[in-house]
Amino acid sequence: MAVDILEQMDGKVLEVHLTGKLTEEDYGAFVPKVEELIARRGKINMLVRMKDFHGWDAAALWEDLKFDIRHFRDIERLALVGEKAWQKGMGIFCKPFTTAEVRYYETGEEDRARAWVQGEVD
């Protein structure tokens, strides 16, 4: 599986680790978990770590867009941690699809990203 989900801070923060190429099946596992957490907690913060991540297949990209539209206001802070220039561009690309404050961090800055998404620093 290309998606690993870790719940932090009693569900207020969701860490999502992405590897490989996401498929529609990955979203079939990921989306229900996120939606259950949002239903239970309300707005959440997310840290998305991309390591050896190669993007989406076409069906997964469609699922991602549907997810973004459906949860436009459900995410307050979104930290993206990546290792490639195109991943940094994802922070800019996703802004029209969310009201979340979005920040990008390099792989070595994962602790800073985690502190920010947990509300420990501004």
GITAWO-V441992 format. One record per run of one state. SS is the DSSP state (H for helix, E for strand, - for the rest). FROM is the first residue (numbers start at 1). LEN is the number of residues. If there is no record, write none. Layout:
SS & FROM & LEN
SS & FROM & LEN
This chain:
- & 1 & 2
E & 3 & 6
H & 9 & 3
- & 12 & 1
E & 13 & 10
- & 23 & 1
H & 24 & 18
- & 42 & 2
E & 44 & 13
- & 57 & 1
H & 58 & 13
- & 71 & 4
E & 75 & 8
- & 83 & 2
H & 85 & 13
- & 98 & 3
E & 101 & 6
H & 107 & 11
- & 118 & 5
